[in-house]
């Protein structure tokens, strides 16, 4: 769907409220088609971001898994390796 929305569940340390809000903002941008809404749509846009953030936070808090938490640094390093291979960068 949107490459900027990252998996936030089962990480050590857990996702921060800022990360959840950033993912929610990306989701609302994708749905609405607006990067920045007009002043006429700004209130509805911000309300949607707020509600999606609340729903996402509730979801993350209620999910359970038996898998050990993933290390953010290891996941980020793997992503950098994939990108270097994909785009031919060092």
N, C-alpha and C positions, 0 to 999 in steps of 0.2 A: 504494500500500500504506500507508505511514506517512509523513505529511507532514514529520515531523521528521528523517527520514533523507535526507541531502543527498548529491549526487554528490561523490565525493572524488578521482576520478581526473583527471589532466591539469590540475592547477592550479599556479600559481606564486605563492607558495611551496607546496610539496607539503603534503598533509594531515599533520597532526601525529598522534602516537600517541593523544593525548587525543581527537581528533576521530574516529578510527577506533573507539576504545573506546565513545564516546558513541553512534555509529551502531550498534555491535554491541549495546549495552544496549537501545536502542530496538527493534532487531530481535527480541531475546529477549523483551522485554516484549510485543511484538505477538504472537509465537508462543505464549507461555505464557498470555497474558491477565492477567498479574500486573504491577501497577505496582511493588509491593513484595511479594516472596514471604513466606510464613509461615516461621517458624524451621525447620520440618520440610523445607521446600523450598529454603531459602536456599543450601545447599551445591551442590545441583544447578543452581540458577539461576546462581550465580557461576561454576561450572565451564563452563556453556554460554556465558556472556558471554566468558570467557577463550578458549574454543575458537573462537568466532565471530570474536573480535578477531584471533587468530592467522591464521585462514583469510582474513579480509579484508585483513590486512596483506600476506600472501603474494600474494593476488590483485593488489593494487595495485602491488606490487613487480614482478610478472611481466607486467603489461599493457604493450603498446607502441602508439604512435600516431604518425602523421606530422603530425598537427595541432599547431599551436603551443599551448603552455600557455595556459590562460585566466587572466585576472587576477581575483583574488578580489573586489577592490573594484568592478570593472565588473559582475560577476555579481551582487553584493549590491545595487548601485544599481539594476540592472534589476528585481530582485525587489521592492525597495521601490517602484518605479514601478508594477509590476503590482498590488501590494497596495493602493497608494493609489487606483488606478483601480478595482480590484475592490470595495474597501470604502468608497470615497468620502472618503478622508482626505487631508489635505495633508502 
